[in-house]
Amino acid sequence: MRNLIIIFLLCIESVLAQNVKENIFGFATSNTFTYCDVTDTSFLNKAIAIKPKLLRFPGGAVGNFYHYGEKGYGFDFSEIDQYHDGKMPKRARGLDNSRIKKNQQQDYIEDFIILAKKTNAKAIIVANLFIDNDDILLMIKKLIENNIEVVGVELGSELSNRSYFTKGYTIDEYVIAAKKCSDKINEKYPNLKTAIVAAPLVNKKNHRHSVWNDKLAKLNFYDAIIIHSYAKVTKGNDRYGQMISEENEGDNKTEAFEIYKNRAIDYLINQYPKEVNAYEGIFNKPIWVTEWNLQISKTTGNTLLQSLFVAQYFLELLSNPDLSVIELATYHNLGGRDYGGSVFRNNKEVIEIQSTYYPLTMLGKIFDYDIVRIEKKQHGEIFTYNCFDEYNKLIISYDIDWNSNDFKYKLEKSGDKYFSQIYGSNNLFDIPNLKGVIGIESGLKIKY
């Protein structure tokens, strides 16, 4: 009996001493390799500085139509036209025209491998369910041969969306294709996890999204569910993570961003945990958040507000027990041509560093140390996240200070010495310069 107790206690200690979940610190690479050159050491070194632990390939909608072994994403435009009734047909042609202009002849998986190896990141990949071939197996094989760990496969991306539905794509077709793909993967790679696409939550039981989720919840061929998270803080019409139109609020910018700030905090602290809990109640499976961001908006994109939200979202994933069911997450997006959404923006062949870059490099420092627990403390609109090692020693602390409009990182050293960084500015609507530094006077401050 004594030996059993010792073994039991050792097991508990082992569980308690596990490091924070690395796969939470992931990044999607949609469009990245069209607009960002992995042979450009300036871009590559900045990507390495973020220290991503997980990278997603090929991406969301582009992943649904990717063909292995072809040029770029290997788009078959007739396939895209057949299955997508939104902007993807035009977007795909635009991406391929950019590829042709740049004379990119390689399959983008080659660029992904370079990035993953240089950053020492694992991979999560998206399967094209509109074709019945071995592309997904070849992708897995290719990555493994290059010593890149594949943590899972997404069985499509956002396939419950209206853009597919209006082309006649149904839940029944999805179930057949997803199960067939999952079975194929499990036969060859039995330890590799697969995840299905969960539809957005709606209150109506007869809505097609509710029917979609109910049918999938009754099945058990997958290991996790996929959801996407885009916090909407401005008023207006939105679609698929982007604001299409926006309404003016407040008498001036300061008042408007105060409103957006309050909505952002409410989303992180109240709304999002409830949403995650609802999904857990339906599926009783781990959750993969393979796209998340502040809703892409011309108003809030690339602002200090966005960078503070992104920093706090990540820290909430690691500290909030109500979000512990989330197994992995990939921020959308690493690089592209969009304003505000991506960390790196290609604007007329010049790579701009956007507002989330420096906060993300500060967050990546968590993985330099054996952090096993992160505790949150709140004082008004100041949120402190204390990071401890297995000996209960405070190693790092982060402050999201919505009163002072800044994000602080502090690394404890011996005695009263410490290293700290502060990223902030006078206004939540301030945007950085092309090098990612924000604020006229404050900018990026480093204290020793």
Steps between C-alpha positions, in 0.01 A plus 500: 500500500784739588663440161169570325463828688854604404435417135170691512668806651776486240239491226324805646831686523577411139165637383538818702851557364398496134599814314241734354348381174741594221247432226300801614769728354429427135467701179313448176701553180217572253639702205831542686714334237341694216592833657792426736831352383645241737842553340488863613704491820337819629153343490622160615691635800196698613280191470757302701497771770130434565592137588185335362447148631244397240437601139188434292516406130372565237242719677122529513321544168824449307545173692163378377625524141870420533653235272827338602791501259375790286618861473413722795172372642431299187154649453251334268276797417217280373497327840487833682225631273299182559511506880535865608243775443687784670821692443729197486489456118620858451744480790654174374558648156658807660732284709603298197561814293729627775679165500551518123627860518757397756592190298433272796515151352522303824225330697454728803551201727871542423491854644298376796766239576772766500300719738405212730857373522648845558250576777509144637120491481260208472232486232125475472370447147168545322361229272324566169177299530379578150744252348539129567871433469808453718605867518456520875709186553772639275498827693539318831775280359685801358498685831603197704787430260619853572489437876195721557252366752142499377266542797175464311291533186204732453228325302428810294454860606173693555310262270172576676516856365231635272746532210514120478135443594368712212700280264312198634757370749321327791581349837441154356766554234735637763456201732576254220812687382630581849463143629661355190795739535533438873492122454766523230726703729444274801577189298841637402569716806294357791634749757425809294197698616227629269243771565166583340355841414245617756241749376439839668257483791142619442193493724263340247497119519393460137763735361746322268787582738320327788422202278866492392626491859237251620586248228873524562458481879344154461807370315835400645750460216690819593710614797414870528282777363609815317361844580607848393494806722471858374394748766269764356544832682375749240140534384417408143472206262756224517571182310751221557716691747496835316298817533325583172358830623539693827297760687645802675472501878587760760564870443866446418766230459581487870138433595457246220806300605387508862183325380705249297726437800206417726362258242840337455539441875144370529563258216815358659370478856132415449381421149778277373514261798121455469533422130777246561293341776205468262711321240639269768145419608401402145804298397687403820826513303820706512484824302740631236474874436675510163415862425463782752545875509319822565240524223693628198407866474628816334412681823679281755751317278867563576417712805622478857152370590554198278843426643376514860205277412726245331739491796218452749323237287813288497556539876135414569541174307787404727354612832119478492376155614176562308707486181706192590310288246681693225786275398665713233457839335639674194487877472373630167728596339880502469555678169291639216384811322212586734499800729485411867441127490851373434812555707693584182343691212642512149419845368640553150780251567595669826447292814328706768502389863156541653391576854485143630864418424679628810236374746527156336878496538451587867250215540734251334741541790269280710644198321859585586427382855337199663173673582243257641231738625366843413275683745290805421428790732268786415493848646244706313613506138852381580555127444815337638611154389765343726699208359644243744736206466452159664662627820234772527756767418376808315695519173307741277215742547291670232272801546223594259431853620193638323521816713852593392462348153799270524623141519783424742737205522719445805756220541605447860872463570700446818445744781316814392627490143266451207469548125187664365341626181204730449299533181246779502394846397278792596193382310341164424452611139871571444670294229867406468752623248620263229744342746224412745585765760192677633450838663674834448684512831452162664571247225675185612657553841752259649602516865787311661 
